[in-house]
Amino acid sequence: MGATTLGDNARIEWIQYTTERPRRVTLSTAARIHAELKSGDAWTGIRFEEFHATGPGELPEGCLPGHVVVINVGSPIPSDVSWSGEPRPTKHFLAPGGVSVFPALMPYLPQWGSCANHQTILVEVASEFVAAVSEGGSSTHLGLRPAFDDEDPLIVHLARALREDLRAGLPSGCLYGETLGTALCAHLLQKHGVFEQTFQQYRGGLPKYQLRHVIEYIDDNLEKAISLPDLARVAQISLYHFVRLFKQSTGLSPHQYVLKKRIEHAKSLLQTAGMPIAEIALRSGFGSQSSFTRAFQRLTCSTPKTYRTRISENML
């Protein structure tokens, strides 16, 4: 399982069909709508964008490069979808909380009407990420079926959790969002997969040699970004099973374990007189001093500065 990506510009894209050749553009540009919140490349193989539209609109005929889940978090939205080869569009009415699934590379032409509050969340997952979640699957055999205005509380919950993680500044790095993405992909494969997908349930945790390799990898890379696909690749198992077996072995999810190790590393660095807290944050794997301070305070009930002062006083 190598790194999975969705493109170079870190935005959800639309492959627009033209008379010459397909052309990739950002979805917001193609639809002429504004993305109020977007994840960019914060997570491996997953993108999140929240859109607000002010009136009716449409996309030119084309397709999405990755699987996209759309959640209506605003008012009811009237919409038409014309699938390639169909004689007439299919009319839909997307209710608040309704979930729609648009498979990768499936040509269609969507249109939507006006509503009081057009607010939608889009979560895109790369086909390669879906394959990494699956048991021995490949991206060519893990297609999804389209769905419109489903009631699916789990998908809504996962999408809102991704949004809150983004708004909080990713305090656990990329691992928490990628864990949510893994749960989303497993659910999509089970509920919307073209072929039936089941996941065997294993007990007993990771074998000791696999757990040792994963922990060594984490310890050696605390200063760097550690992704869930990286850890699953070290363990040589699927993302789905890695998340579950790792927690059985350690009692913590991967993102909780890595955060705990980073805070422990930061505590040791805080005992070094003169090292700026901003540098300690970076050397402990945090993207900024503010995200480090929030995570440190949440786990220790103390700010890094207060902790350092208390340690210094105890050493006198």
C-alpha positions in Angstrom: 0.0 0.0 0.0 1.7 3.1 -1.2 0.8 6.7 -0.6 -2.6 7.6 -2.1 -3.3 11.0 -3.7 -6.1 12.7 -5.4 -4.2 15.2 -7.6 -1.7 17.9 -7.4 -3.8 21.0 -6.5 -5.2 19.6 -3.2 -8.8 20.4 -4.1 -11.8 18.2 -5.2 -11.7 18.2 -8.9 -14.2 17.7 -11.8 -13.1 16.1 -15.1 -14.9 18.2 -17.7 -15.6 16.6 -21.0 -14.8 18.9 -24.0 -14.8 18.4 -27.8 -11.0 17.9 -27.7 -10.1 16.0 -24.5 -11.2 15.8 -20.9 -10.0 18.7 -18.8 -9.5 18.8 -15.0 -10.7 21.8 -13.1 -11.5 22.4 -9.4 -15.1 21.4 -8.6 -15.8 24.9 -7.1 -14.6 26.6 -10.3 -16.7 24.3 -12.6 -19.8 24.8 -10.4 -19.1 28.5 -9.7 -19.7 28.0 -6.0 -17.6 28.9 -3.0 -15.9 26.4 -0.7 -16.2 27.8 2.8 -14.0 25.1 4.4 -11.5 22.7 2.7 -9.0 20.2 3.9 -6.5 20.5 1.0 -3.8 17.8 1.4 -4.2 17.5 5.2 -5.1 13.8 4.9 -3.8 11.0 2.7 -6.4 9.9 0.1 -9.2 12.0 1.6 -10.6 15.5 0.8 -13.2 17.5 2.6 -14.9 20.6 1.3 -18.0 22.5 2.5 -19.9 24.5 -0.1 -22.4 27.3 0.1 -24.4 28.1 -3.1 -26.5 31.2 -3.5 -28.8 30.1 -6.4 -29.4 27.5 -9.0 -26.5 26.0 -10.9 -25.1 23.1 -12.9 -21.9 21.3 -13.8 -20.8 20.7 -17.4 -21.0 17.0 -18.4 -18.1 15.1 -16.8 -17.1 12.9 -13.9 -15.3 12.9 -10.6 -11.8 11.4 -10.3 -12.5 10.0 -6.9 -15.6 8.7 -5.1 -17.5 11.6 -3.5 -20.1 11.5 -0.8 -22.4 14.5 -0.6 -24.3 15.4 2.6 -27.0 18.1 2.6 -26.5 20.2 5.8 -28.9 23.0 4.7 -32.4 23.3 3.3 -34.0 20.8 0.9 -32.4 21.0 -2.6 -34.3 20.2 -5.8 -31.9 18.6 -8.3 -31.7 16.7 -11.7 -29.0 14.2 -12.6 -28.5 13.1 -16.2 -26.4 9.9 -16.4 -24.5 9.2 -19.6 -26.7 7.3 -22.0 -29.9 8.0 -20.2 -32.7 9.6 -22.3 -33.9 12.0 -19.6 -32.6 13.4 -16.3 -33.6 11.7 -13.0 -35.3 14.2 -10.6 -34.3 14.2 -6.9 -35.1 16.2 -3.9 -32.3 16.2 -1.4 -33.6 16.5 2.1 -31.7 18.0 5.0 -29.3 15.3 6.3 -29.7 13.3 3.1 -26.6 11.4 1.8 -25.7 10.9 -1.9 -22.9 8.8 -3.3 -21.2 9.7 -6.6 -18.8 6.9 -7.9 -15.5 7.8 -9.4 -15.3 8.2 -13.2 -19.0 7.8 -13.8 -20.1 10.4 -16.3 -23.1 12.5 -15.5 -24.5 16.1 -15.6 -26.0 17.5 -12.4 -28.2 20.5 -12.0 -29.7 22.0 -8.8 -32.3 24.6 -8.1 -32.6 27.4 -5.6 -33.3 26.9 -1.9 -33.2 29.0 1.3 -29.9 27.7 2.6 -27.8 25.6 0.1 -25.1 24.1 2.3 -23.4 20.8 1.4 -20.5 18.8 2.7 -18.4 16.8 0.1 -16.0 14.1 1.2 -13.9 12.6 -1.6 -11.9 9.4 -1.2 -9.3 8.2 -3.7 -10.0 4.8 -5.3 -6.5 3.7 -4.0 -7.4 4.6 -0.5 -10.6 2.5 -0.8 -8.4 -0.4 -2.0 -6.1 0.1 0.9 -9.0 -0.2 3.3 -10.3 -3.4 1.7 -9.1 -6.9 2.2 -7.0 -7.8 -0.8 -9.0 -5.7 -3.1 -7.8 -3.6 -6.0 -9.1 -0.2 -7.1 -10.5 -1.8 -10.4 -12.7 -4.2 -8.5 -14.0 -1.9 -5.7 -16.5 0.2 -7.5 -19.4 1.9 -5.8 -23.1 2.2 -6.8 -24.6 5.6 -7.0 -27.2 6.6 -4.3 -29.3 9.7 -3.7 -30.8 11.2 -0.6 -30.2 8.1 1.6 -30.7 8.2 5.3 -27.3 7.3 6.7 -26.6 8.6 10.2 -23.1 7.0 10.3 -21.9 8.8 7.2 -23.4 12.1 8.5 -21.6 11.5 11.9 -18.2 10.8 10.2 -18.5 13.8 7.9 -19.3 16.1 10.8 -16.3 14.6 12.8 -14.0 15.4 9.8 -15.4 19.0 9.8 -14.8 19.4 13.5 -11.2 18.0 13.2 -10.5 20.6 10.5 -12.0 23.4 12.5 -9.9 22.4 15.5 -6.7 22.6 13.4 -6.1 18.8 13.3 -4.8 18.4 16.9 -3.9 14.8 16.3 -2.3 15.4 13.0 -3.6 13.5 10.0 -4.2 10.2 11.8 -7.6 11.0 13.2 -9.1 12.1 9.9 -7.6 9.1 8.1 -9.1 6.8 10.7 -12.5 8.4 10.1 -11.9 8.0 6.4 -11.2 4.3 6.9 -14.5 3.9 8.7 -16.2 5.8 5.9 -14.7 3.6 3.1 -15.5 0.3 4.9 -19.1 1.5 5.3 -19.4 2.5 1.7 -18.0 -0.9 0.5 -20.4 -2.8 2.6 -23.5 -0.7 1.8 -22.8 0.7 -1.7 -20.2 -1.7 -3.2 -20.7 -3.0 -6.7 -19.5 -6.4 -5.3 -20.4 -7.6 -1.9 -17.7 -6.7 0.6 -17.3 -8.3 4.0 -14.6 -7.8 6.6 -13.4 -10.6 8.7 -13.1 -9.9 12.4 -9.8 -10.9 14.1 -9.0 -11.0 17.8 -5.8 -10.9 19.8 -4.2 -7.8 18.3 -1.2 -7.5 16.1 1.5 -10.2 16.2 4.3 -9.1 18.5 6.8 -8.7 15.6 4.4 -6.5 13.7 3.6 -4.3 16.7 7.3 -3.9 17.4 8.0 -2.7 13.9 5.1 -0.2 14.0 6.2 1.2 17.4 9.8 1.5 16.2 8.5 3.3 13.1 6.5 5.7 15.3 9.4 6.4 17.6 11.8 7.1 14.7 9.4 9.5 13.0 7.8 11.5 15.8 9.1 14.8 14.3 7.5 14.0 10.9 3.9 13.6 9.7 2.8 10.0 10.3 -0.1 8.8 8.1 -2.3 5.8 8.7 -1.3 4.3 5.3 2.3 4.5 6.5 1.6 2.5 9.6 -0.6 0.0 7.8 2.2 -0.5 5.3 4.7 -1.2 8.0 2.4 -3.8 9.5 1.6 -5.1 6.0 -2.1 -5.3 6.5 -5.2 -3.4 5.3 -6.1 -0.1 6.9 -9.4 -1.5 8.3 -7.7 -4.3 10.2 -4.7 -2.2 11.3 -6.9 0.3 13.1 -8.7 -2.5 15.0 -5.8 -4.8 15.8 -3.5 -1.9 16.9 -6.1 -0.8 19.4 -6.5 -4.4 20.7 -2.7 -4.5 21.2 -2.2 -1.1 22.8 -5.6 -0.1 24.2 -5.4 3.1 22.1 -6.3 4.0 18.6 -3.4 4.9 16.3 -4.0 8.6 16.6 -4.3 8.5 20.4 -1.1 6.5 20.7 0.9 8.7 18.5 -0.4 11.8 20.2 0.5 10.3 23.6 4.1 9.6 22.4 4.5 13.1 21.0 3.4 14.6 24.3 5.8 12.4 26.2 8.6 13.5 23.8 7.7 17.1 24.3 7.8 16.7 28.1 11.4 15.6 27.9 12.3 18.5 25.6 10.6 21.0 27.9 13.2 20.0 30.5 15.9 21.4 28.1 16.5 25.0 29.3 16.4 27.6 26.6 14.7 25.6 23.8 11.8 27.7 22.5 8.4 26.1 22.8 7.8 26.7 19.1 10.8 24.5 18.3 9.7 21.9 20.8 6.3 21.8 19.0 8.0 21.2 15.6 10.4 18.6 17.0 7.5 16.7 18.6 5.6 16.5 15.3 3.1 19.3 15.7 2.3 21.7 12.8 2.3 24.8 15.0 2.9 26.0 18.5 -0.9 26.7 19.0 -1.9 23.1 18.0 0.8 21.8 20.3 -0.4 23.9 23.2 -4.0 22.8 22.7 -3.0 19.1 22.6 -0.6 19.4 25.5 -3.2 21.1 27.7 -5.9 18.6 26.8 -3.7 15.6 27.8 -1.9 17.1 30.8 -4.3 19.8 32.1 -1.4 22.2 31.9 0.1 24.5 29.3 3.7 23.7 28.1 4.9 26.9 29.7 3.3 26.1 33.1 4.7 22.5 32.9 8.2 23.8 32.2 8.0 26.3 35.1 6.8 23.5 37.5 9.6 21.2 36.4 12.2 23.9 36.9 10.9 24.7 40.4 11.0 21.0 41.4 14.6 20.8 40.2 15.8 23.6 42.6 
